[in-house]
Amino acid sequence: MLYINEKQPLYLKNWKFKIIFFIIEQENILIRKRLKSRYMKFITALLLTVFSFSVYAQTAEQIIEKVDFNMSAENRIVESSMTIHGKRRSRTMTSVSYSVGNKQAFTEYLSPAREKGTKMLKLTDKLWIYSPGTDRTIQISGHLLKQSVMGSDFSYEDMMDDRELMDIYKAKMIGKELFEGRNTFVLELTAFVDDASYYLRKMWIDVERFVPLKEELFAKSGQLLKRTTLSDVQKIQGKWYPMKIVYKDMLKQGDGTEMQITDIKFNQDIPEYIFTKAVLKQ
């Protein structure tokens, strides 16, 4: 029998080498797996950090610009229901609205029977309302614009002012908060024009989708006038848009007004005749 030394045969030594080599190889495999796992965790954490930094490093002006992109359009057609939760009872109305920019808007109420056929036309800074019950058209202006629309929690003035936020307000970042499970930027907007409906607005804006999820509207005195919550955010034609909006006039009794959008289309072909006074009585 062949010996490598006087005490141990060669075949036995080879067998031990194979066992040792196998154990070492398995340990190397485990080490490589651990290193790969740690490397992937490091890369993932690094990418998340870079993404978070890029998101949170945005200025208030950049955030508002993205909000304006989502909430504004060249034109739009909206079908919706409006439920007014009064002190004693609730009532629901449906309507269809057409708008072009912030200068032209037309709304026709479709139900209930009592409100059916009521129409509103906005041309620049003028507003007309047609009532089928009296077959009369009246113009709303001045302090009357602050009155409630159909007994709801928003005013004619709210409906009239459809300008982009960047054209009215100077924005400032005041914090970041979690709202309804979503990370939000908290912005304070101060009006720099004299004809803004509200001097100060506080907005909670979704970090990922750049849509307001909550808003508080203040008078120049600091009094809270209205609170709005926006939900059911959907992506429509490349824009994130809230399909449900609840308005609450803080100076009015009741549980607010709920606006549910059933259909919305952006950048459509809207006939010019819709934005004429003649269409009110048609």
C-alpha positions in Angstrom: 0.0 0.0 0.0 1.3 3.5 -0.9 1.9 5.9 2.0 2.5 9.6 1.9 4.1 9.2 5.2 4.5 6.4 7.7 1.2 7.0 9.4 -1.4 7.9 6.7 -2.3 6.3 3.4 -2.5 8.6 0.3 -6.1 7.6 -0.6 -7.3 8.6 2.9 -5.5 11.9 2.7 -7.2 12.7 -0.7 -10.6 11.9 0.8 -10.0 14.4 3.6 -8.9 17.0 1.1 -12.1 16.6 -0.8 -14.2 17.1 2.4 -12.2 20.2 3.4 -12.4 21.6 -0.1 -16.2 21.0 -0.2 -16.7 22.8 3.2 -14.5 25.7 2.1 -16.4 26.0 -1.2 -19.8 26.0 0.6 -18.6 28.7 3.0 -17.5 30.8 0.0 -20.9 30.4 -1.6 -22.6 31.6 1.6 -20.3 34.5 1.9 -20.9 35.6 -1.7 -24.7 35.3 -1.2 -24.5 37.5 2.0 -22.3 40.0 0.2 -24.7 40.2 -2.7 -27.7 40.6 -0.4 -26.0 43.4 1.5 -25.0 45.0 -1.8 -28.6 44.9 -3.1 -29.9 46.3 0.2 -27.4 49.1 0.0 -28.2 50.0 -3.6 -32.0 49.9 -2.8 -31.5 52.2 0.2 -29.3 54.5 -1.9 -31.9 54.7 -4.7 -34.7 55.4 -2.2 -32.6 58.1 -0.5 -31.8 59.8 -3.9 -35.5 59.6 -4.9 -36.7 61.0 -1.6 -34.1 63.8 -1.8 -35.1 64.7 -5.3 -38.8 64.7 -4.3 -38.5 66.7 -1.1 -35.9 69.1 -2.6 -38.5 70.7 -4.8 -39.4 74.3 -4.2 -42.9 75.5 -3.3 -43.1 77.2 -6.7 -42.3 73.9 -8.5 -44.9 72.0 -6.5 -47.6 74.6 -7.3 -46.7 74.5 -11.0 -47.3 70.7 -11.0 -50.6 71.2 -9.1 -51.7 73.7 -11.7 -50.8 71.2 -14.5 -53.1 68.6 -12.9 -56.0 70.8 -11.8 -56.1 73.1 -14.9 -56.7 72.5 -18.6 -57.1 74.3 -21.9 -60.8 73.2 -21.6 -62.9 70.5 -20.0 -66.3 68.9 -19.8 -67.5 67.7 -16.4 -70.5 65.6 -15.4 -71.1 65.6 -11.6 -73.5 65.4 -8.8 -73.7 67.8 -5.9 -75.1 66.7 -2.5 -75.8 69.5 0.0 -75.9 68.2 3.5 -78.1 70.7 5.3 -78.9 71.0 9.0 -82.1 69.0 8.6 -81.9 67.2 5.3 -79.7 66.5 2.2 -80.5 67.0 -1.4 -78.7 66.1 -4.6 -78.4 67.8 -7.9 -76.7 66.7 -11.1 -75.2 68.9 -13.8 -72.9 69.1 -16.8 -70.3 71.9 -17.1 -68.2 73.2 -20.0 -65.2 75.5 -19.5 -62.5 77.0 -21.6 -59.5 78.4 -19.6 -60.6 80.7 -16.8 -62.6 83.1 -18.9 -65.6 81.0 -20.2 -67.8 78.5 -18.3 -71.3 77.2 -18.8 -73.3 74.9 -16.4 -76.7 73.3 -16.9 -78.5 71.5 -14.0 -80.1 68.2 -15.1 -81.9 67.1 -12.0 -84.0 67.1 -9.8 -87.1 68.4 -11.6 -87.2 71.5 -9.5 -83.7 72.6 -10.6 -83.7 71.1 -14.1 -83.0 73.6 -16.8 -81.3 76.2 -14.5 -78.2 77.5 -16.4 -75.2 79.6 -15.5 -72.9 81.4 -17.9 -69.6 83.0 -17.0 -67.8 85.3 -19.5 -64.6 86.8 -18.1 -65.8 88.5 -14.9 -69.5 88.5 -15.6 -72.0 85.8 -14.5 -75.6 85.2 -15.7 -78.1 82.8 -14.3 -81.2 81.6 -16.1 -84.2 80.2 -14.1 -86.7 78.2 -16.1 -89.3 78.7 -13.4 -89.5 82.5 -14.0 -88.1 82.3 -17.5 -85.7 85.2 -16.5 -82.0 85.7 -16.8 -80.3 87.8 -14.1 -76.7 89.0 -13.8 -74.8 88.3 -10.5 -72.2 90.9 -9.6 -70.6 92.7 -6.7 -71.3 91.4 -3.2 -73.9 89.0 -4.6 -71.0 86.9 -5.8 -70.3 85.9 -2.2 -73.8 84.2 -1.9 -74.2 80.5 -1.9 -74.7 78.6 -5.2 -78.0 76.7 -5.0 -77.7 76.6 -1.2 -74.4 74.8 -1.2 -71.2 75.6 0.7 -69.4 77.3 -2.2 -70.2 80.7 -3.5 -70.5 82.2 -7.0 -67.2 83.8 -6.4 -65.6 80.3 -5.9 -67.1 79.2 -9.1 -65.9 82.3 -11.0 -62.3 82.2 -9.9 -60.7 79.4 -11.9 -57.3 81.0 -12.4 -54.1 79.0 -11.9 -52.6 79.3 -8.4 -49.3 80.6 -9.8 -51.2 83.6 -11.2 -52.6 84.6 -7.8 -50.5 83.3 -5.0 -46.9 83.3 -3.6 -46.2 79.8 -2.2 -44.1 78.9 0.9 -43.3 75.4 2.2 -44.2 75.2 5.9 -43.8 71.4 6.5 -44.5 67.8 5.6 -47.3 65.7 7.1 -49.1 62.4 6.7 -52.7 62.9 5.7 -55.1 60.0 5.1 -52.1 57.6 4.7 -50.4 59.8 2.1 -47.2 61.9 2.5 -48.0 65.5 1.8 -46.2 68.8 1.4 -47.9 71.5 3.5 -47.8 74.8 1.7 -49.0 78.3 2.6 -50.2 80.5 -0.2 -50.5 84.2 0.1 -52.3 86.3 -2.5 -50.3 89.0 -4.3 -53.3 90.2 -6.3 -56.2 92.3 -4.9 -59.1 90.4 -6.4 -58.2 86.9 -4.9 -61.3 85.3 -3.3 -59.1 84.3 -0.3 -56.1 86.1 1.0 -54.4 83.0 2.5 -54.7 79.3 1.6 -53.1 76.3 3.4 -52.8 73.2 1.2 -51.8 69.6 1.9 -50.4 68.4 -1.5 -49.8 64.7 -2.3 -46.0 64.2 -2.6 -46.2 61.7 -5.5 -49.3 62.9 -7.4 -49.2 66.7 -6.8 -52.9 67.0 -6.1 -54.3 68.9 -3.0 -55.8 66.4 -0.5 -56.9 69.1 1.9 -57.2 72.9 1.9 -58.1 75.6 4.4 -59.1 79.1 3.1 -58.6 82.2 5.3 -59.6 85.8 5.3 -57.0 88.5 5.6 -57.9 88.8 9.3 -56.8 85.2 9.8 -60.4 83.8 10.2 -60.9 80.3 8.7 -63.6 80.6 6.1 -63.8 77.2 4.4 -62.2 73.8 4.5 -62.0 71.4 1.6 -61.0 67.7 1.4 -60.3 66.0 -2.0 -60.2 62.2 -2.5 -60.7 59.4 -5.0 -57.7 60.6 -7.0 -57.5 59.1 -10.5 -55.2 59.5 -13.5 -57.2 60.9 -16.5 -55.5 61.8 -19.8 -52.1 62.2 -18.1 -53.5 64.3 -15.2 -54.1 63.2 -11.5 -57.5 64.6 -10.6 -59.7 64.2 -7.5 -63.1 62.8 -8.3 -64.6 63.6 -4.9 -64.5 67.1 -3.3 -66.2 68.0 0.0 -66.6 71.7 0.8 -67.4 73.0 4.3 -68.3 76.7 4.9 -67.0 77.2 8.4 -69.5 80.0 9.0 -72.5 78.0 7.9 -74.5 75.2 9.6 -74.7 71.8 8.1 -72.2 69.0 7.2 -70.9 70.5 4.0 -71.4 70.0 0.3 -70.1 66.9 -1.5 -69.2 67.1 -5.2 -68.8 63.7 -7.0 -67.4 63.8 -10.5 -68.9 61.0 -12.6 -67.1 61.9 -15.8 -64.4 64.4 -16.9 -62.8 65.0 -20.2 -59.9 67.4 -21.0 -59.1 69.3 -24.2 -62.3 68.6 -26.1 -63.9 70.3 -29.1 -66.5 72.6 -27.4 -68.8 74.6 -29.7 -68.4 78.4 -29.4 -72.2 78.9 -29.2 -72.3 77.3 -25.8 -70.6 80.4 -24.3 -73.3 82.9 -25.5 -76.2 84.4 -23.7 -78.6 83.1 -26.3 -78.0 79.5 -25.2 -79.4 80.3 -21.7 -83.0 80.1 -22.9 -82.6 77.3 -25.3 
